[in-house]
Amino acid sequence: MRKVVISGMGILSPFGRGLSCNWQGLLKAEPCISRVTSFDISDYNSQIAAQIPLDSENTSSEGAFNPSSVLSEKEQRRVDEFVLFGVCAAQDALKDSGWNPTEISEKVRTGVILATGIGGIKNIYETAKILNEKGPRRVSPFFVPGNVPNMAAGHFAVISGLMGPCTASAAACASAAYAISEAARMIILDETDVMVAGGTESAVTPLSFAGFSSARALSTHYNENPMEASRPWDKGRDGFVLGEGAGALVLEEMEHAKKRGAKIYAELSGFGASSDGYHITSPDPDGTGASFAIKAALNKAKLNPDDIGYVNAHATSTIAGDIAELKAISKVFGEKPDYLSISSTKSMTGHLLGAAAAIEAIYSIMALNNNVVPPTANLHDVDEEAKGFDLVPITPKDKPLKHVLTNSFGFGGTNAALIFSKV
């Protein structure tokens, strides 16, 4: 059977743009969370977010993001920010891979799947105001093509000249994991040789904050201490912190990658998906549905539970979700397994919704390559139900790793799990 490896990675997160600044940020365990300044947040219960560090003056400071380095100002005005972020991550991933298809036969075997949980919500909100205040003739002709969910993939394919499958996946906060899984299937089924896959999100908007606040999903107790707000499994957790950014991976058929001498970060050895069949927004409290996704990934990888050394958890810092995930893990790996390290990098980046699984896949691969488990920040007072698990509080942990797992769950009860292995 055709095997799938990772030959390139690109990331734009609250830590910044690039693999190096993201890995160093994780090791420092310093959350990238601050007060929202892009709009008046004073009337909202939650007033903080994990935002992209901008470098609009092009000072080239490490990790800072200059949008004009990706799209011209004219192009930026025609698309929502989720497109900009996705194109940035995808471009960096393809460049990192060294794959530069020039023949049509190569281009048609290279595809793109860039997921999003919400799509162009920022631009939709702004355009709705224009419609209400100025009338329909003032709505941009680029409104629809600049905001539909597949446009991050489409825009990148146009820029890169790629001619293989080009689409998006939408599975709420598991969207990017589904994108990566579908890209792998296309390669395994010999439909493509190379896929650029991941997720992108730009949802730090008044409308998003209003909606998530009404659902009581966001952290509200740490507006004066933003860096302490995202605290998975800690007794003081009170909701997730909204984040923004994008991540993309180049998935490639193993022999294709070896033949061209590509560097190989890891093999995508397993992937699985399931549904809770329980509730639209609340997780199954005993973790049964999520455990099925993990078991499916292990089965696909032909691995035993004790082969996994690290789990990059979905844990978002919500009361119910964090514990439900640990129960799912226990159903697969045994009650509080001492061989398994678990951490939540959302404690530092916040929750990137549809892009979360992509950046967390990258973080998992970095952990695998460096034999270091990134920590869970702000974990000072462990919830009673979480005690006994190795949750890697505050400080990174050196640990030999051969296989790592990353979990992603979303509204609608959707679950996805990915396993990456050393080659």
C-alpha positions in Angstrom: 0.0 0.0 0.0 1.2 3.5 -0.8 2.5 5.3 2.3 2.1 9.0 3.1 4.9 11.2 4.6 5.2 14.8 5.6 7.8 16.6 3.5 6.9 20.3 4.2 5.3 22.4 6.9 4.2 26.0 7.1 2.6 27.8 10.0 1.2 31.2 11.0 0.1 31.2 14.6 -0.1 33.6 17.5 3.6 32.8 18.1 4.2 34.1 14.6 5.2 32.9 11.2 7.6 30.1 10.8 8.6 26.8 12.4 11.4 28.1 14.5 9.5 30.8 16.4 6.7 28.5 17.0 8.9 25.7 18.5 10.8 28.1 20.6 7.5 29.7 21.8 6.2 26.3 22.9 9.4 25.5 24.8 9.2 28.8 26.7 5.6 28.0 27.7 4.6 31.7 27.3 1.0 32.1 26.1 0.4 34.5 23.2 -2.8 36.0 24.5 -3.6 39.7 24.9 -6.5 42.2 24.9 -8.3 42.5 21.6 -7.5 45.9 20.0 -8.9 45.4 16.5 -12.4 46.5 17.6 -14.1 48.0 20.7 -14.3 45.0 23.0 -15.4 46.9 26.1 -19.1 45.6 26.0 -18.1 42.0 25.8 -17.7 39.6 28.7 -14.6 38.1 27.1 -12.1 40.7 25.9 -9.0 38.7 25.0 -7.7 36.6 22.1 -4.6 34.9 20.7 -3.8 37.2 17.7 -1.3 37.1 14.9 1.7 39.4 15.6 1.8 41.9 12.7 4.8 43.5 11.1 3.1 45.9 8.7 6.3 48.1 8.5 8.2 45.0 7.2 10.9 45.3 9.9 11.7 41.6 9.4 11.5 40.9 13.1 11.4 37.1 13.6 8.0 35.6 13.4 6.1 38.9 12.8 3.7 38.7 9.9 3.6 41.3 7.0 0.4 40.5 5.0 1.9 42.3 1.9 4.6 39.6 1.8 1.8 37.1 0.8 -0.7 39.1 -1.2 -0.7 42.6 -2.6 -2.8 45.2 -0.8 -5.2 45.1 -3.8 -5.6 41.3 -3.4 -6.0 41.6 0.4 -9.0 43.9 -0.1 -10.7 41.2 -2.2 -10.5 38.3 0.2 -11.2 37.6 3.9 -8.3 37.2 6.2 -8.7 33.5 6.5 -7.7 33.3 2.8 -4.6 35.4 3.5 -3.6 33.3 6.4 -4.2 30.0 4.6 -2.2 31.1 1.5 0.7 32.2 3.8 0.9 28.8 5.5 0.5 26.8 2.3 3.1 28.8 0.4 5.6 28.3 3.3 4.8 24.6 3.4 5.3 24.1 -0.3 8.6 26.1 -0.2 9.7 24.1 2.8 9.1 20.8 0.9 11.2 21.8 -2.1 8.5 20.5 -4.5 8.1 22.8 -7.4 6.0 21.1 -10.1 6.5 22.6 -13.6 5.1 20.0 -15.9 1.3 19.6 -16.3 1.7 15.9 -15.4 3.2 17.0 -12.1 0.7 19.8 -11.4 -2.3 17.6 -12.0 -1.0 15.1 -9.4 -0.6 17.9 -6.8 -3.7 19.1 -4.9 -4.8 21.3 -2.1 -7.3 20.9 0.8 -7.4 23.9 3.1 -10.1 23.6 5.8 -11.9 26.3 7.7 -14.4 26.1 10.5 -16.3 29.3 9.8 -14.8 30.8 6.6 -15.0 34.5 5.8 -16.9 35.7 8.9 -14.9 38.9 9.3 -15.7 40.1 5.8 -19.3 38.8 5.9 -19.8 41.0 9.0 -18.2 44.0 7.5 -20.1 43.6 4.2 -23.4 43.2 6.0 -22.8 46.6 7.6 -22.1 48.1 4.2 -25.3 46.6 2.8 -27.4 48.0 5.7 -25.8 51.4 5.8 -25.1 52.1 2.1 -27.3 49.7 0.1 -26.7 46.8 -2.3 -24.9 48.7 -5.0 -22.0 49.3 -2.6 -21.4 45.6 -2.0 -18.1 44.4 -3.6 -18.3 42.1 -6.6 -15.6 40.1 -4.8 -17.8 39.5 -1.8 -18.8 35.9 -2.7 -15.5 34.7 -4.2 -13.5 36.3 -1.4 -15.4 34.6 1.4 -16.6 31.1 0.4 -14.9 28.4 2.4 -12.9 26.8 -0.4 -11.3 30.1 -1.4 -8.1 29.7 0.6 -7.4 26.5 -1.3 -8.6 28.0 -4.6 -6.5 31.2 -4.2 -3.4 29.2 -3.4 -3.9 26.8 -6.3 -4.2 29.8 -8.7 -1.0 31.4 -7.3 0.9 28.1 -7.4 -0.5 26.8 -10.6 -1.5 23.5 -9.0 -4.1 21.5 -11.0 -5.0 18.5 -8.8 -8.0 18.3 -6.5 -8.7 21.6 -4.8 -11.3 21.8 -2.0 -12.0 22.6 1.6 -13.4 20.5 4.5 -15.7 21.8 7.2 -16.0 19.9 10.5 -16.0 22.7 13.0 -12.9 22.5 15.2 -11.8 19.2 13.6 -11.8 20.6 10.1 -8.1 20.6 9.4 -7.8 17.0 10.7 -10.4 15.9 8.2 -8.5 17.9 5.5 -5.3 16.1 6.3 -7.0 12.7 6.4 -8.8 13.2 3.1 -5.5 14.4 1.5 -3.8 11.2 2.7 -6.6 9.0 1.3 -6.2 10.7 -2.2 -2.5 9.7 -2.1 -3.1 6.2 -0.8 -5.7 5.7 -3.6 -3.2 6.8 -6.2 -5.3 9.9 -7.2 -2.5 12.2 -6.4 1.2 12.1 -5.4 1.4 15.3 -3.4 -1.2 17.3 -1.4 -1.0 20.5 0.5 -3.4 20.2 3.4 -4.3 22.0 6.6 -6.6 24.7 7.9 -7.0 28.4 8.4 -9.2 30.7 10.5 -9.7 34.4 11.2 -12.5 34.8 13.6 -11.4 37.5 16.0 -14.5 39.6 15.1 -17.4 41.3 17.0 -19.8 38.7 15.6 -17.7 35.7 16.6 -17.2 37.0 20.1 -20.9 37.8 20.5 -21.9 34.3 19.3 -19.3 32.4 21.4 -20.0 34.6 24.4 -23.7 33.9 24.2 -22.9 30.2 24.2 -20.8 30.8 27.3 -17.8 29.1 25.6 -15.2 31.8 26.1 -13.0 32.6 29.1 -14.3 35.7 31.0 -12.4 35.7 34.3 -8.9 36.6 33.0 -9.5 39.8 31.0 -6.9 41.6 33.3 -4.5 38.7 33.1 -4.8 37.4 29.5 -1.8 35.1 29.5 -3.3 33.1 32.3 -6.7 32.6 30.6 -6.1 29.3 28.7 -5.5 26.7 31.3 -6.5 23.2 30.3 -7.3 20.7 33.1 -6.6 23.5 35.7 -9.3 24.0 38.4 -9.4 27.7 37.4 -10.3 27.1 33.8 -13.5 28.9 32.6 -13.6 28.6 28.8 -11.4 28.7 25.7 -9.5 31.7 24.3 -10.2 32.5 20.6 -7.1 32.3 18.4 -6.4 32.9 14.7 -3.9 31.7 12.1 -3.2 28.8 9.8 -1.2 25.6 9.3 -0.4 23.6 6.3 1.5 20.3 5.6 2.8 18.9 2.4 1.7 15.2 2.3 3.6 13.1 -0.2 3.7 9.5 -1.4 6.8 8.0 0.3 8.6 6.7 -2.7 7.8 9.9 -4.6 9.5 11.9 -1.8 12.5 9.6 -1.6 13.0 9.6 -5.3 13.4 13.4 -5.4 15.5 13.4 -2.2 13.0 15.3 -0.1 13.5 15.7 3.6 10.9 13.6 5.5 9.6 14.9 8.8 7.3 11.9 9.6 4.9 9.4 8.2 1.2 10.0 8.6 0.7 6.4 9.7 -2.9 6.5 11.0 -6.1 8.6 11.0 -9.6 8.0 12.2 -12.9 9.8 12.6 -16.1 9.3 14.5 -19.2 11.1 15.8 -20.4 11.4 19.4 -24.1 11.2 18.3 -24.7 13.0 21.5 -25.2 16.8 21.3 -24.6 19.7 19.0 -22.2 21.6 21.2 -21.4 19.5 24.3 -19.0 16.6 24.2 -20.1 13.1 25.1 -19.1 13.3 28.9 -17.8 9.7 29.0 -15.7 10.1 25.8 -17.0 7.1 24.0 -17.4 8.8 20.6 -13.9 10.3 20.7 -12.4 7.0 21.8 -13.7 5.4 18.5 -11.7 8.0 16.4 -8.5 7.2 18.4 -9.0 3.4 18.0 -9.6 3.8 14.3 -6.3 5.8 13.9 -4.4 3.1 15.8 -6.0 0.4 13.7 -5.1 2.2 10.5 -1.5 2.6 11.8 -1.4 -1.0 12.9 -0.1 0.1 16.3 -0.9 -0.9 19.9 -1.9 1.8 22.4 1.4 1.6 24.3 3.3 2.4 21.1 2.1 6.0 21.4 4.4 8.2 23.6 2.6 11.5 23.4 -0.9 12.9 22.8 -1.3 16.5 21.7 -4.7 16.9 23.2 -7.6 18.9 21.8 -8.2 20.2 25.4 -9.4 23.8 25.0 -9.7 24.8 28.6 -13.5 24.1 29.0 -15.0 22.5 32.1 -16.6 19.6 30.3 -14.4 19.1 27.3 -11.1 18.6 29.0 -12.3 15.8 31.2 -14.3 14.1 28.5 -11.1 13.8 26.4 -9.2 12.3 29.3 -12.0 9.7 29.7 -11.7 8.9 25.9 -8.0 8.5 26.3 -8.5 6.2 29.3 -10.8 4.0 27.3 -8.1 3.4 24.7 -4.8 3.6 26.7 -5.9 2.4 30.1 -6.8 4.2 33.3 -4.2 7.0 33.7 -1.4 5.3 31.7 2.0 6.1 33.1 3.7 5.6 29.7 1.7 8.3 28.0 2.5 12.0 28.1 -0.4 14.4 27.3 -0.3 18.2 26.8 -2.4 21.0 25.4 -0.6 23.5 23.3 -3.8 25.5 23.2 -2.7 26.7 26.6 -0.4 29.0 24.7 -2.0 29.6 21.3 -5.6 29.7 22.3 -8.1 27.8 20.1 -7.8 28.3 16.4 -11.1 26.6 15.6 -10.8 25.1 12.0 -7.1 25.7 11.9 -6.3 24.1 15.3 -5.7 20.6 14.0 -3.2 21.8 11.4 -1.0 23.7 13.8 -1.3 21.0 16.4 -0.3 18.4 13.8 2.8 20.5 13.2 3.5 20.8 16.9 3.2 17.0 17.2 5.6 16.4 14.4 8.1 18.9 16.0 7.8 17.0 19.3 8.4 13.7 17.5 11.5 15.1 15.7 13.0 16.7 18.8 12.0 14.0 21.3 10.6 16.8 23.5 7.0 17.0 24.7 5.8 20.6 24.8 4.2 21.6 28.1 0.7 22.6 29.2 1.0 26.2 30.3 -0.9 27.6 33.3 -1.5 24.2 34.8 -0.9 25.0 38.5 -3.9 23.4 40.3 -4.9 20.2 38.5 -8.6 19.3 38.4 -9.3 16.3 40.6 -10.5 14.2 37.7 -7.3 15.0 35.8 -4.9 14.0 38.6 -2.8 10.9 37.8 -2.2 11.7 34.1 1.1 13.0 32.9 -0.1 16.4 31.6 3.4 17.9 31.4 2.7 21.1 33.4 4.7 24.3 32.7 8.0 22.7 31.7 8.8 20.7 28.5 9.7 17.1 28.9 12.5 15.2 27.2 11.2 11.9 26.0 12.2 9.4 23.3 9.2 9.3 20.9 8.4 7.0 18.0 4.7 7.7 17.5 2.6 10.6 18.5 -1.2 11.2 18.4 -3.1 14.5 18.0 -6.9 14.8 18.8 -9.4 17.2 17.4 -13.1 17.5 18.3 -15.8 19.9 17.1 -19.4 21.2 17.4 -21.8 18.6 15.9 -20.0 15.9 17.9 -17.3 15.4 15.2 -14.0 13.7 16.3 -10.8 13.1 14.4 -7.4 11.7 15.4 -4.1 11.7 13.5 -0.9 9.6 14.2 2.5 10.6 13.1 5.5 8.2 13.2 9.2 8.4 12.7 10.4 7.0 9.4 
